[in-house]
Amino acid sequence: MSSTDTEPISDETAAEETTAPDTLREGLLAELTDKLGDSLVASHLVPHRDLFVRVGRDDWARAAMVARQLGYRFFDFLSAVDWLPSPYGRYEDSFVDGGIGSGDLPSGTIEQGFTGGETRFQLIARVFDVDRKVGVHLRADLPDDDLRAETWIGAYAGANWHERETHEMFGITFDGHPYLENIYLPSGFEGHPLRKDFPLVARIVKPWPGIVDVEPMPDEDEADEATDEAENE
């Protein structure tokens, strides 16, 4: 990955990058658009930083094959996003630390990130072209009543473990995957912990570990008395 994908940039540099044309990623987007056609639903290019492309769910596996053929040989990751606002608020503000929400599902509008979307769940993956030193994020909406997509294993063998984890944590099925078994959770575990409506009970009934009660510093008189007592012992 190039340094421009990872290192913070100054406001001046960011302004220059925003106005300067990014011919590399513009060319990559043109390649993907040409190969994917109507399968490419939306895209978002951040000049000199990143490229995001959303495809139809039925073209998810085809998009992986197209990316591979265009030179994106390095598989970075595959996972999912649950855009539902958490009904439990922040777990730092759990019941024992000051109260949480009612537990009811939020009524607010779901807002997706780059490339938008139309559903609560979205697949997301990133692949990288090691020769051109540039990557692309691929996304796909999943219908709430049919959380499944075709496996990426045919294009990227490394997707095997990532799809198992995504299946376990989000409840998404990958058709054609040979072994969608749990990696972390015991057999028979109910629920999917990375869904926003899955209650992390331990965080609700027990204080957040990052919240620590700190005793106030003693004032000068108390400090002097403690010092005198220590010296007289």
N, C-alpha and C positions, 0 to 999 in steps of 0.2 A: 504494500500500500504506500502511496506517495505521502510525503510529509504534509502536503497541503490538505490531506484528508483527516489528519489527526492533530496538527499543531494549532494552537490558538493564533488568531491574526489580529492585528491592530485595526482600529476604526479606519485609519487612512488606507491601509491595504485592502480592507473589505470594500471600501468605496471604489477603489480602483478596479477590483475584481468584478464588482457589480456592473460597471460600465464597459469593461473590456470584453470583447467577444471570446467565448469559450469554444473555439472551433473543434477541439477534440470531442467534447461531449455532444456538441451539436451534430457532429458526424456520426457518433454512436447512436444517437436518437434516430437519425435518419435511417441508419442501417436496420435498427430494430423495427421501425415503422414500416420499412419496405418488406421485411421478412414476415412480420406478424400481421400486417394489414389491419382488418377490422377487429382482430383479436386484441389489439392494443386499445384499451378503453380510455386511458388518461396518462399524462406524463407530467413530470415537474423537474426542471433543470435548475440546480443552484450553481451558477457559473463558477468554475474552477474549484468546486467542492464536491458535488455529487449529482447523480442522476437517478430518478425514481420513475418506474413504469408500472402501470396497473393493467392487468390483462383479465379476460373473462375466466371464470372458474373452469370451464370446460377446456380451456386452452392453457391451463397451468403447466402441465407436463410438456406440451409442445413448446411453450416459451423457454423451458429449460433446455430442450434440444436445440432450439434456435440460438440461444445464448452460447451454448457449447460450440456450435458450428461457427459462430462469429469470433471465436477465440477466447471466450471466458472459460478457461480451463480450471481455474481455481475455485472450489466451492468454499464459501466462507461460513454461512450459517443458514438455517431455515427454522422458522418459528411461527408464532401467530400473535395477533394483537386483539384484545377484547376492549373495544372502545366504550363499553358501558361505564358511566360514572359509578364509582363505588358507592353502594348503599350504606356502607359502614364508615364513610369518611376516612380520615387518616388514622392508622392504627397507633400512631404516636399519641393520639387524643382518645385512647380507649376509655371505657367506662370508669376504670379505676383511676385514670389520669385526668378525668374532667368531663367524661360523657361522650357518647357516640350517637350516631343517627338512630332512627327508629328501627332500622333493619328493612324497611320497605324499599322496593326498587325505586330508584330516582325517576322523577318525571321530566328531568331536563333532556334536552336534545343531544343525541350522540353526535360528536364532532370528530371526524377522522382527520388524519394528518395529511402529509403531502400526497397528492393525486386523489384526495377525497375518497369517496366510497358510498355505498348504499346500505350496508349491513353492519351488524354489531361486530361480527368476527371477520378478520382479514388475515390471510396468509401473507408472510413476508419472508423474503430470502435475499441473500446477496451473493453475487459471483464476481470474479475478478479476472481481468486480463493482465497476466504477468508481463507480457511483452510491452504493451502500451501503458502499463502501470495505472490502470483505471478500473473502477468497479461500477456496478449498477445494482440497484435494489429492484426486485420484482415483487409485485403484490397482486392479490386476487381476493375479491369479496367471496364470502361463503354464506349461502342462505341459512338463516337461523334454524330452519326445520330440516336441513340436510347438510350437516357439517362433514363434508367429505370432498376429497380431490384425488387426482391420480398421483401416484408416487413419482418422485424425482430420481429414483435409484437408477433408472435406465440411462439418465444423462450424467448423474453425479452419484457415485457409489457412497460418498461420504454423507449423503442425505439420510442414510439408513437410521443412524442413531438419533439424528435430529427429529425425524418424523416419529420415532417411537416416543421421544420426550414430549413432542407436541400433542400426540395422541393421548398420552398419559395426563398431561397438565391442562389441556384444553378440551379434550374429548373429540378431537378431529380425526376422522378415519382417512387413511391413505390407501386407496384401491390399488392392488397389485403389490403392496408391501408384504414380504414373506413372513414377518414375525413381529406383529404389533403387540409386544408384551411389555409390561411395566419395567422400568429401570430402577426407580426409587421406591415406589409405594408397594406395600404388601398386596398379595392377591386378595381380591374381594373388597379392596378399599372402594368406598363410595364417594363420588364427586371428583372434581377436577380443580386442584388448588390454585391455578392461575386464572381462573375465571373471576371476574370482579364480584360476582354474587356468591362466591364461596367464602363462608365465614371462617377466619382464622381464630378459632375459639381461644387458643392459648394467648393471643394478643389482646383479646377482649377481657379476659378474666385476670390477666397478670400484667403488671406495669411494663411498658416498653423498656427494654434493657438499656437504651441510650439515655433514659431519663433518670438522673441520679439526684438524690437529696443531698445538698451540700450545706454543711453547717456554716453560719456566718462567722467571719473572722472576729476574734475578741477585740474589744476596744483597748486602748492603751493601758488604762487602769487595771483591767483584768489581766492583761499580759504581764504587767509589772508584778502583780500579786502572785501570779503563777511562777514567775522567775524567782521571787523572794522565797516562796515555799520550797522550790526545788533546791535553792542554795542552802537553806536551813536544815534540810534533811541529812 
